[in-house]
């Protein structure tokens, strides 16, 4: 049977990474199982990609490394100017892809990264079926929670809303949406925005998954037993991660379970505010800030805790939830965004986000319930492990995308 010829746009694409680079790399690996793949990615990804290919070749993948000329990118430093650079990069790769299509004759074009719905992909202009996504970013923190943010956080949210509004009124974004054969949305919130922009066919499709070997490694982590009962939050210390809500809930919980601790792994602009809050709440002696840790260090800490608390207010992904579930830890999250798709009633608690006071109260009740019922904690942890194995492996994602390609073609 003739193999499909697929062109993949993966601005971010690196092996052994999480988030965007990991999405790009793993999608390529999965698509190459059943198709011949041409990947356009950034030239600065080349060393990591070629290093990985020396150990484990991908014979069905052809790599095209593209960057704007130096004179057109001298102003870009790290994350500074990344969105403008990405926009220009998307324009540049269109001309590369147009010439490549004349030689190869692609059956399908698939935009994989960035996972962002409010910036365009000019590859949708190629005369072949175009799949867009998964794309996210349509999630918003409920307005009732803005009052709980620092001034910096509030400014960020208003600027983010403005950026999305401008993106949604970009004619090239609307063109990308409307020319997509299928738009894959990471969450129902993003799907709703794509629908308003005129997408013909939308499927909710999480971008979060783990390699089977990683799932097995996390599954081997033993359950934590005995006192103190430990809760963990892990991630960048940003206002929208909602860790301030977790601390307030813990202050309620610790009154009933003084033999409890709250561990926070990560760093960021909200760290001082969170440390100050723990002092004000009178729980500073039970809250431990470990700062940013390498992945192996963070996974070792995961073995010493009972529950993950992830009260993120707008998260299209939430890898940490799937990692904790794979390790057999129940998850307490908000019923918003990506985590709400990952966590079920069997694997943790999804808290409705109606008002800050209600969220704090409900998170505290969930913490208390798990602390009171070790058997419930264990049962949810076992269900969580099973769910990750069944739904959130990259291999299962590969099968899903294979079926999607069949439908599209």
Secondary structure, 3 states (H helix, E strand, C coil): CCCEEEEEEECCCCCCCCHHHHHHHHHHHHHCCCEEEEEEEEHHHHHHHHHHHHHCCCCCEEEEEECCCHHHCCCCECCECHHHHHHHHHHHHHHHHHHHHHHHCCCEEEEEECCCCCCCCHHHHCCCEEEEEEECCCCCCCHHHHHHCCHHHHHHHHHHHHHHHHHHCCHHHHHHHHHCCEEEECCHHHHHHHHHCCCCCEEECCCCCECHHHHHHHHCCCCCCCCCEEEEEECCCCHHHCHHHHHHHHHHHHHHCCCEEEEEECCCCCHHHHHHHHHHCCCHHHEEEEECCCHHHHHHHHCCCCEEEECCCCCCCCHHHHHHHHCCCEEEEECCHHHHHHCCCCCEEEECCCCHHHHHHHHHHHHHHHHHCHHHHHHHHHHHHHHHHHHCEHHHHHHHHHHHHHHHC
